[in-house]
Amino acid sequence: MRQLPQLSAIRSEKARRRLLDFTVHTFHLYRPEPVHQVIAAQLDRVVAGQLHRLMIFAPPQHGKSELVSVRLPAFWLARRPDDPVILTSYAASLAYIKSRQARGVVESIEFAALFPKIATDPASRAVDRWQLKPPLRGSLLAAGVGGPVTGHGAMLAIIDDPFENWEQAHSETVRNTVWDWYRGTLRTRVWEHGAIILIMTRWHEDDLAGRLLADQPGEWHVLRLPALAETQRERDLQHERMNLPLGQPDPLGRQPGEPLSPGRFSQAALAKLQIDVGPIVWNAEYQAAPRAPEGNRFKRNWFPLLDAAPAQVVARVRYWDKAAGKQASAKRSAGVRMAKLVDGRYLIEHVVSGQWDTYERRQVMLQTAQMDGAAVPVHIEQEPGSSGLDSVRDEIRLLEGFPVFPDRPTGEKDVRLEPFAAQAGAGNILLLRGPWNGLYIDEMLAIPGGAYRDQADATAGAFNKLVTLSAGTGRSVVIPPQDLLDEYDNDNNNW
């Protein structure tokens, strides 16, 4: 029979108070590296009640699940024995495996040496739900994503990889199902002041993490751990795409190109993996920076960058494609300013886009018009119906003093974009260098399968207006007086 390990008082105290020391004590073969110290430090903050929303993005096979889904539940119940845990994964069978392992930790002699008063209830040891011995109220409920957790509350919910594979994550139906399950089931079971940990390999820009970051900006602490360290410029570019704060250094203080866990994957091994899996999978799974796959309509080399705009242009417009709503499932709004150059090419000078509510969007539109100046006509897409007319009327009033025109586009979106695509393919489209370039190009490359196309729709509107204006068929009109707003001919798109 195994004997209780003899520990020094200092080692015992550390193992009772810090997850990494607890893990080393209960798992003798565990060899932590700096990355595991960084992860465990954030998990300690969760246990202490200092952090309530945590995302961890790390490559496959780097030891993240051992810490989060096996050792943390046992450590949590030792430190907070009256606070239940919900443990989920893409499949119930995987959640059950982690549950069984966590239960084994609580029932180990190593655990008993640290926390002799805490044990599982012999009458409640089922792998899908086991409890601590009364009078303690702590328990662990294990379930698959989409599985039943109703009737059970928790102070800690762990989501360990909500998607099984690439195919699932790239299915919009599956992504919507996971999102609905999170909002309608899991989130409702977490008590006030409870914590949620999402640990996952990133597969898609619109996966659960992507939607939460869009829907709840600033509410989640994100620990993003790319397999190979990036330059600060690369890191800021990725964070801008994910709606994360800029200027954050590598969490481990690595130099560009250094591996995340050299004891598991050397730099050479990762370099070979990068070649084997290709850039799309590498960026998503290993660098935790998913980007939409390049579609079949636009190519990256169709968007060369200019450092400075030419002095003379034939015509210039700003076109707005509108949406209202800050929830992750909402469309985005975008305003594209485009100019036709004297040599016949087109220059995209500036793009602003985001998920804003109606008030925020209108403030952005006003600030943008003030930046552009009264010499730049503003065209605003008018949605069908009376609500679309009311909305555009309000924006015309808001932009008093600027040349503002409603636009009722007809036909399919892809058809309206086709003239611009033809010019891009012929090398007649240029982009003025700016911080918006990356997001804009990524969205265009993802057509037709990307999560968003607001910038593309605004681009089509701006290009088609410029073609009309430069052909001499555009009309110079002044903003109608406020008392004439009701005389707008909605059917013929005319005043």
N, C-alpha and C positions, 0 to 999 in steps of 0.2 A: 504493500500500500504506500502511495506517495505521501511524503511528509510535508507539512506546511513549511514553505521556504522561510529561512531565517533572514530577515531584513534589518538593516540599520534603521534607527529612528528617522534619520534624514531621508533615506530612500523611501521609507514607508510614507512619510508625510508628503513627499513630492508625488508619489504614485496616487495618493488620495486626492490631490489637489490639481494635478495637471494631466490632461488626456494623454500626451505623448509618453510620459513616465508610466502612466497606467497601462498603456499599450505594450510598452517594453516589458513591464512586469508580468502581464498576463499572456504574452506571446513571446516566448524566449528567443525565437528565431527571427524576430522582427528587427530589421536594420534600418533605422530612420536616417534620412538624408535631410539637407536643409529645406527641401520642398515640403517634407512632412512636418517639419517644425513650423513652417509658415501656416500650413493648413490647420494643424492642431491648435495653434495660438488663436485663430479665429473661432474655432469650435469651443475653446475654453471661454471665450467671450459670450457665446450663445448660452453655455451652461450657467454662467454667472448672471445671466439676464441683462447683459450690456448690449446685445445684438439680437434683433428679432427677425431679420430677413437677410439671408445669406445665400449667394450663388457661388458655386465653385466650378470653374471650367478647367478641365485638365485632360490630357491625352489618355487614350486607353492604356491599361496595364501599368499605371504609375502609382498604384497603391492608395488611390483616393477612397475607394469603397471600403477597404479594410478599416480605415479610420472612421469614416462617416457612418457606415451602415452596420458595422459589427461592434467596434469598440465603443463608439459614442453612445449607442442606446444603453449599453451596460453601465458605462460611466455616469450617464445622465441619471439612471435609476438609482445608482449608488449615492449620488449627490443630492438628488431630488426625488426621493422614493415615493412621494405622493402625487407625482406629476406624470400622467400617462404619455405614451409615445405611439405615434402611427408611423409605420415604415412601409413605403410603397416603392414599386418598380414597374417596368413595362409589363411584366408578367407576374402573376401570383406565385408561380413556382419559384422564381428568383427571390421574391420577397420572403418566401418561406425559408429558403436556404439561409438568407441573412438573419432571419428571426431565430432559426435553430442555432446558428453560430453565436448570436448575441446571448441567447439563453444559456448556451454552454459556458460562456464566459462568466455569467452570474453564478453558475453552479460549480465553478472551478475552485480548487483549493487556493489558487493564487488570489482570486477575488475574496474568498473567505478570510484570508490573512489580512486583508485591508479593511473589509467591511463585514465583520462577523455577525452583525445584527440584521443583515439583509440577505434574503434567500427567496427562491421561487416557491410558490404555493404548490405542494404536491397534488392538490386537487384541481389545479388549473395550469396545465403545462402544454396545451395544444399548440402546435406550431403556428397556427393562424392567430392565436391569442393566448398569451400566458400572463400570469399575474404574480406580483410579489406576495409573500406570506402576510396575511392580516396581522395586525391592524393597518399595515401599509396599503396604500391604494394605487400604487404604481402598477402599470401593465404595459404590454407591447401588443399592438394589433398590426398584423401584416396583411397586405392586400395588393393586388395588381391595379395598375392604372385603369380606371373604369370599374373597378370592383367595389363591393359594398363596404363603406365605413360609416354609414348612417347608424345612429344610435350610440356612437362612441365619440367622446370628445378627447382632446389631447392638448398638452402644453407644448409638445414638440412634434412636428410633422417633418418627415424626411422623404424626399422624392429622389430616388436614385435611378437616373436614366429613364425618363418617361417614354422614350422611343427605343424599339428593339434594334432597328437597323436603318440604313440609308433609305431604303424603299419606303418604310413607314413615315419617316420624317419628311420625305418629299411628296407625300400624299396630302393634299389640302384637306381631304375628308378626315384623315387620321389626326392631323394637326388641330382641326376644329373640334374633334371628339375629345382630345386631351385637354384643350382649352376649356371646353364646357365642363368636363369632369373637375378640373381644378377649381373653377369658379363656383359651380353648382354643388359640388360634393366635398372635396377636400377642404377648401378654404372655410366652409361653414362649420367644420368640425374642430377648428383650432380656436381655443379659448382666448379671451382678452389677455393681452400681455404674453401670449404664446409665441413660439418661434417656428419659422418654416425654413428648411434648408433644401435648396435645389442643387443637386450635384449631377452634372451631365457632361457627356461628350456633345459638343455642338455639331449639328447636322445641317441645319437650315437657318437662314436669317429670320424666318418666321416661325421658329419652333417655340416651345413654351417659354424659354428664357427670353427670346426676342420679343414675344408679345408682352411679357411682364415688364420688360425694360421700357417698351413703348407706352404701355398703359399706366405704369407707376414710376415715372422718372424720379430718381433721387431716393426712392424708398428702399432699395436693395443695396446691400454692400456686396460688391462683386470682386471675387478673387479669380482673376484670369491668368492662367499659367500656361503660356505657349511652350511647346516642346523645345523649340529653339528660341533664344532670346532675340528680341527685335531692337532696332534702333529706336530712339525716342520718337522720331518722326513717324516711323512705321506704327509704333504703338498708339500714337495720338490719332493717326488716320483710322485705325481699326476702332478706337474708342469713339471717334466721332460718328462712325457708322452705327454704333450700338447705343448711342445716346448716353455714353459714360463720360465722366470728367476727364479733361485733358491734363497733360503734364504729370501724370502718375508714372513713376519709374517702375522698372521691373521689380516685382515683389521680392525677388531673391538678390537684387542688386547685381545681376549677371551682365556681362559684356555681350554685345550682339553676337549671335551664333553659338553661345554656350548652351549645352543641353540642360534640361530641367532636372533630370534624375540620372546622372552619369553611371550610378551603380546598376541601373536597370537598362538604360539605353544610352550608349555612347554617342558622341557627335557623328562618328562614322556610320553607326547603325541607323541613326535618324536620317542622315543624308541619303542612304540607300532606300530607306522607307519613302522618303520624299519623291524619289524617282519612281519607285514601284507603284505608289498609290495615285500619283498625278496631282496637279495643283489644286483642283477643286476639293478633293478629299483631304489633301494635306492641310489646306487653309482651314477647313471646317473642323476636322477631327483632331488634328495635332496642334494647330495654332490657335484654336478656339476663336476663329474669325471667319465664320461662314459667309460666303458670297454666292449670289445667285449664279447658276451655271450660265455660260454664254449662250444666248439664244441663237436662232437661225436667221435673224434679221439684221443685227448690227454687229460690227467688229470693232475691237478696241482701237485699231490703227486708223479708224475713220474719224477720230476725234483728236487731231493735233492741237497742241496748246500754243497760244501766242502770249508773250510776256507783256506786250503793250498793244493797245487798240490803235488801228489806223486813224489818221486825223479826220478824214472825210468819209461820210457814209451817205448813201442814197436815201435811206429811210430807217426808222427805228421804232419798235413797239415793245410794250410790256403786255403779256397775256397771262391772265389768271385762270387756273383750273381750281375750282373751289370744292371744299368739303368742310363739314362741321362735325366735331367730335374728337375727344382725346382718347377714347378707348382704343385698345390695340387692334380691334377688328375694323376700325374706321379707316376711310380713305385719308390720304393726306391732301393738303392744299399746296399749290405751287404757283409761283410767278416767274415767268421766263422773259428776260429782256434780250431781244435779238435785233441785229442790225444787218442791212444789206450793204455791202461794200461796193465801191465804184468799179471794181474788177469783176463784179457779178457773183462773188462768193458771199457767204453768210457767216456772221460772227455771233455766237452766243456770248453775251457780255456778262450776264449775271443771272443767277438762279437763287431763289429763296424758297424753301419748302419746309413743311412741318405738320404735326398733328395738333391743331389748335381748336378751341371752342370758337363760337361765332364772334364773341367780343375780341378775343385775342387775334383771330385772323384779320378782323377789320383794322385793328391797331397796326398790325404788320403791314397791311396794304397801304394804310395812310403813311406810315414811316417810309415805305418803299417809294411811294409816289413823291414824297418830299425829297428823297435822295435822288431819284431820277430827274426831277424837275418838270416844269410844265411843257417842255418841248417834246416829251415822250408820251405819245398817246397810250392810254390804258384801255385794254379790251378785257371784259369780264364775261366768262361763260355764264349764260343764263340757263338754269335747269328748267325743265318743262313744268307747266302748271302755274297756278297762281302764286304758290310759295316761292317759286323761282323768280317770278316777276317782282314780288315784294322784296326779296333779298337784293336783287340788283338795283332796285329803286333806292333802298337804304344805302347801298354803297356809292351810288351816284351823289346822293346828298352828302355822304361822308367825305367824298373826294372833290368837293366844290372847289373850283379854281383850277382843276386839272382837266384835260381832255379825256373824258371817260365815255366808253361805248359798250353797250351790252352786245353779246354775240350768242346766237342760237345755232350752234353747229348741227349739221345733219349727217346721217350716214354712220357707218361703223367706225370705231376708233382706229382700227388698223388701216382702214381705207383713207382716213384723214391724215394719217401719219406717213402714208406711202410717198407722197411728193418729197417730203423731207428726207426720207430714207434713200430715195434715189439720188438726191444731191449729196448726201453723206457718202454713199458708195462711190460717187464720182469724184470725191475729194474736194467738194465745194463747201464743206462745213468746218468752221474753226471754233475753238473755245478760248476765251480769255482766261488766263491762268488765275485761279482763285481757290479758296478753301472748299468751295462747293463742288469742285470738279470730280472728286472721287465718287461721291454719292450719285451724282448725275450720270456719270459714265456707267457705273454699276447697274443702275436702273435700266438704262438704254440697252445694255448688253443682255439683260435678263428677259427682254421681250421675246416671245409672248408669255413666258411662264413665270415671271417674277411676281413677288408679293405686291408690288406697287407699280403704278404707271402714271402717277399724277404729273411728274415732270415731263414725261413723254407726251401726255395730252396737252399740256401747256405749250410744249415745243411745237406740236402740230398746229395749234391755234396761232402762235406767233408767226410761224413760217408762212402759213396760208394768208394771214393778213398782210405780211410784207410783200408777198407775190402780188396781191391785189393792188396795194399801194404803189409799188414800183412799176406796175403795168399801166398806171395812170387812171385806173378805174375807181380808186378809192376816193371818198368824198371828205372834204374838210368840213367838219361840222363843229359847232360850239355846243357846250353842255346846255341842254334845254333848261329854261327857268324852272324853278321848283313847282310853279303852278301848272306846268305843262307835263309833268311826269305822268299824270294819269292818261295822257293822250298817246302813250306808246302803243303802237300796233304790234301786239304780241305775235300775231300770226305771220305777218310779213317782215318781222324784225326791223321795224322802221319807226321813226317818230312822225 
